[in-house]
Amino acid sequence: MKLSVVDLNIYANTDKINEYVFKTFIRILLTRGDYVKLIIVDNYEFMSKKAAQILSSQIILKPNSVLGLATGSTPEGMYEILVKMYQEEGLDFSNITTFNLDEYYMINPNNKQSYNYFMHEKLFNSVNVLPENINMLNGMTNNIEHECKSYEEKISKCGGIDLQVLGVGKNGHIGFNEPDFKFEAITHLVELDEETIEANSRFFNNKEEVPTKALSMGMKTIMNSRKIILLANGEEKAEAIKQAVQGSIMPETPVSILQLHPDVTIIVDKEAAKLINEK
Ligand code: GLP
């Protein structure tokens, strides 16, 4: 399938996109090619397998990789396979450093709904990653600015993220970068959209328990990763995936910015791919 990288309907009004995005856009326009690699698989199981294979190749080829990790139901299967690869094939996480995309704001790390808890349950407790190499945003911080700034500094100090894993929200959010009129560049505090609160309430006892805020890597943090893989499954993600692959690039659909990244692979099942038009 031949996919166009950038829809030229991109907002001409540059003050709606930050300088970083604009420069990247110009650079990519000048060296235009097929940047979005799209892998369509039959189902969730194959999506998880492909993603785990990509992560394990990254770890084998660069044992001290810096991985950007995501939460949500989408990557759960991938984490399960990675744990098996560690147990059965000796996939070695001992030199790996991790940074998670986001965390709810005002949630205790021991709370079962925190992303901190999720990551330990699904991956960290079952592989040999060193605790000191695990980086998660502190959802209980009383100094948001400092927390966000030092997270960015830690990422830079580690040499940047080699491979970032992403899921996508139904509304096109990545990390917790909600649809907005501008792209938020670096790690920041986010007000969650009603739709996101509703979608994530399935993990909580009720909607009222879902935090209304979160800390999240910004678009620049994500775009600075050397490689990105985006995973999605199910019909409810089809519109977001269409936007990721061939939508206009605009902050109202955050996932669309991935078209400007030079090394992004999107792995989706048939359901999530169903709105993509052949060109
Ligand atoms: C959350 C997370 C995102 C995730 C998205 C989709 O809001 N912050 O990182 O990609 O939801 O979640 P799921 O995979 O459960 O559909």
Residues whose N, C-alpha, C, O or C-beta is under 5 A from the ligand:
A	BS01	GLP	A70 T71 G72 S73 T74 D102 G167 V168 G169 G175 F176
